[in-house]
Amino acid sequence: MNRYDKTFKEEAVRLSDEMGSKKAAEQLGVPYHTLQEWRKRRTLHGDGAHIGSGRAYASADKTAREIELEKEIGELRRANEILKDALGFFAKDRKR
C-alpha cells in the first residue's frame, strides 16, 4: 500500500481540479478512487483533511484527549457486545 505525504495529496487534488480526476490520477500514477477520496476529505474537512502519510486523520478541532476517549468508547462498546452475546448464550443454556 502506497503512502503519500500531505504536500503530494494537496497538489494532486489541485491538479484534479484543473484537469479532472481521471486524467490527474493517470498522470500521477494514483488510483482514481484514492484521488476521489482525497477530494471528498478536502470538501468535508478543508485544510485539516490531509495529514501525514495516509493514516486515518482526526478533525483539526479534536484534542488528543478526545481522540483517546473515542478509542476507549469503541473498545467498551465491543466489550459490551461480547458480554451481551455471552449472556444470551448462557441464558439459552439454562432454559434447557
WOFEN-V865030 format. One record per helix or strand. SS is the DSSP state (a for helix, b for strand). FROM is the first residue (numbers start at 1). LEN is the number of residues. If there is no record, write none. Layout:
SS&FROM&LEN ; SS&FROM&LEN
This chain:
a&6&14 ; a&21&8 ; a&32&17 ; a&64&32
